[in-house]
């Protein structure tokens, strides 16, 4: 019973912190709100960058000690994406995520769809090497994420990602 209470407290603290982070970002950028023109079919109308660096906070959805931190880096492989008539890009993402007992090293394909000047959504299928207890238990897990990015200033976005095995919120720097 005590363990469940501690897990619940960790979830509440983690989601509260993510909510405050999102709220502060919204307040700081409130003056820039205006109607967005969709760019989903305007090929090549998205930020051009070679690398995305994303430090983030992590809530491991399937872990007993779920709170953690991580970093994701994505190299843009194709600025034109898979579909010539859609504003999409494709990248190779890699990173590291830590919770108290578990470390994941994910490698994913990131497929971005730029729906407006400030918004994009993405999917990330891939695989992650998972190590528990200082890598004494090691295995490969399939991963699948979906997410959204809000560019609140040029080159910097709030990025949210949910899937297996975790939920992450952080800032992306488009370099």
C-alpha positions as CSV (number, residue, x, y, z in Angstrom):
1,X,0.0,0.0,0.0
2,X,2.8,2.4,0.9
3,X,4.5,1.7,-2.5
4,X,1.4,2.6,-4.5
5,X,1.0,5.8,-2.5
6,X,4.6,6.8,-3.4
7,X,4.1,5.9,-7.1
8,X,0.9,8.1,-7.2
9,X,2.8,10.9,-5.5
10,X,5.6,10.7,-8.1
11,X,3.1,10.8,-11.0
12,X,1.3,13.8,-9.5
13,X,4.6,15.6,-9.0
14,X,5.8,14.8,-12.5
15,X,2.6,15.8,-14.2
16,X,2.4,19.0,-12.1
17,X,5.9,20.0,-13.1
18,X,5.1,19.4,-16.8
19,X,1.9,21.4,-16.5
20,X,3.7,24.3,-14.9
21,X,6.4,24.2,-17.6
22,X,3.7,24.3,-20.3
23,X,1.8,27.1,-18.6
24,X,5.0,29.2,-18.2
25,X,5.8,28.8,-21.9
26,X,2.2,29.8,-22.9
27,X,2.4,32.9,-20.6
28,X,5.8,34.0,-21.9
29,X,4.6,33.7,-25.5
30,X,1.0,34.9,-25.1
31,X,1.6,38.2,-27.0
32,X,2.6,36.4,-30.2
33,X,-0.8,34.6,-30.6
34,X,-2.4,35.1,-34.0
35,X,-4.3,33.1,-36.6
36,X,-2.1,30.4,-38.1
37,X,-2.1,29.7,-41.8
38,X,-1.9,26.0,-42.6
39,X,1.2,24.9,-44.4
40,X,0.6,21.2,-44.7
41,X,0.5,21.2,-48.5
42,X,3.1,24.0,-48.9
43,X,6.1,21.8,-49.5
44,X,9.4,23.2,-48.1
45,X,7.6,25.8,-45.8
46,X,9.1,24.7,-42.5
47,X,12.2,25.5,-40.5
48,X,15.4,24.3,-42.2
49,X,17.8,22.7,-39.8
50,X,20.3,19.8,-39.8
51,X,20.1,18.7,-36.1
52,X,17.4,18.9,-33.4
53,X,18.7,18.8,-29.8
54,X,16.0,18.1,-27.2
55,X,16.6,17.8,-23.4
56,X,13.5,16.6,-21.7
57,X,11.7,15.5,-18.5
58,X,10.4,11.9,-18.6
59,X,7.5,10.0,-17.0
60,X,8.0,6.3,-17.6
61,X,4.5,5.1,-18.0
62,X,5.3,1.4,-17.3
63,X,7.9,1.9,-14.5
64,X,7.6,1.6,-10.7
65,X,9.8,4.7,-10.3
66,X,8.7,6.7,-13.3
67,X,10.3,10.2,-13.1
68,X,13.5,10.9,-15.0
69,X,15.3,13.0,-17.5
70,X,16.7,12.4,-21.0
71,X,18.1,13.8,-24.2
72,X,17.0,13.2,-27.8
73,X,19.1,14.2,-30.8
74,X,17.6,14.0,-34.4
75,X,19.6,14.3,-37.6
76,X,17.5,15.4,-40.6
77,X,17.9,12.8,-43.3
78,X,15.5,14.3,-45.8
79,X,14.1,17.8,-45.9
80,X,11.6,16.7,-48.5
81,X,10.2,13.7,-46.6
82,X,8.5,10.7,-48.1
83,X,5.5,12.4,-49.8
84,X,6.3,15.1,-52.4
85,X,3.0,16.9,-52.1
86,X,3.1,17.2,-48.3
87,X,5.2,19.4,-46.0
88,X,7.1,16.6,-44.3
89,X,10.6,15.8,-43.2
90,X,12.4,12.6,-42.1
91,X,15.1,12.2,-39.5
92,X,17.1,9.7,-37.5
93,X,16.6,10.1,-33.7
94,X,18.8,8.7,-31.0
95,X,19.1,9.5,-27.3
96,X,19.2,8.4,-23.7
97,X,16.4,8.4,-21.1
98,X,16.9,7.7,-17.3
99,X,14.6,6.8,-14.6
100,X,15.7,5.6,-11.2
101,X,16.2,2.0,-12.1
102,X,16.0,2.0,-15.9
103,X,18.0,3.5,-18.8
104,X,16.7,3.4,-22.4
105,X,18.9,4.1,-25.4
106,X,16.3,4.7,-28.2
107,X,17.0,4.8,-32.0
108,X,13.9,5.9,-34.0
109,X,12.9,7.2,-37.4
110,X,11.2,10.6,-36.9
111,X,8.6,11.6,-39.5
112,X,7.5,15.2,-39.2
113,X,4.4,16.9,-40.7
114,X,4.6,20.7,-40.6
115,X,0.9,21.7,-40.3
116,X,1.5,25.5,-39.8
117,X,4.3,27.9,-39.3
118,X,4.5,27.2,-35.6
119,X,3.2,23.6,-35.3
120,X,4.3,20.2,-36.3
121,X,3.3,16.6,-35.4
122,X,5.5,13.5,-35.7
123,X,5.6,9.8,-35.4
124,X,8.6,7.8,-34.2
125,X,8.8,4.0,-34.6
126,X,12.0,2.4,-33.5
127,X,13.8,0.3,-31.0
128,X,15.4,1.0,-27.6
129,X,18.1,-0.8,-25.7
130,X,16.8,-1.1,-22.1
131,X,19.1,-1.6,-19.1
132,X,17.9,-2.2,-15.6
133,X,19.8,-2.2,-12.3
134,X,23.0,-0.7,-13.8
135,X,22.7,-2.8,-17.0
136,X,22.7,-6.2,-15.2
137,X,19.4,-6.8,-17.1
138,X,19.7,-5.8,-20.7
139,X,17.2,-6.2,-23.6
140,X,15.9,-4.6,-26.8
141,X,12.3,-3.2,-26.7
142,X,10.2,-1.9,-29.7
143,X,9.2,1.8,-29.3
144,X,6.5,3.8,-30.8
145,X,5.9,7.5,-30.1
146,X,3.7,10.3,-31.3
147,X,4.2,13.9,-30.5
148,X,3.8,17.6,-31.3
149,X,6.1,20.6,-31.5
150,X,5.2,24.2,-30.9
151,X,7.7,26.7,-32.2
152,X,7.3,29.7,-29.9
153,X,10.4,31.5,-31.1
154,X,12.4,30.8,-34.3
155,X,14.5,27.7,-33.7
156,X,13.1,26.8,-30.3
157,X,10.0,24.7,-29.5
158,X,8.1,23.0,-26.7
159,X,8.0,19.3,-27.6
160,X,5.7,16.8,-26.2
161,X,6.0,13.0,-26.9
162,X,3.9,10.1,-25.7
163,X,4.2,6.4,-26.4
164,X,5.9,3.3,-25.3
165,X,7.7,3.4,-22.9
166,X,7.3,7.0,-21.7
167,X,5.8,10.5,-21.8
168,X,8.4,13.3,-22.3
169,X,8.2,17.1,-22.3
170,X,11.1,19.3,-23.2
171,X,12.5,22.0,-25.4
172,X,13.8,21.4,-28.9
173,X,16.6,23.5,-30.4
174,X,16.6,23.4,-34.2
175,X,20.2,23.8,-35.2
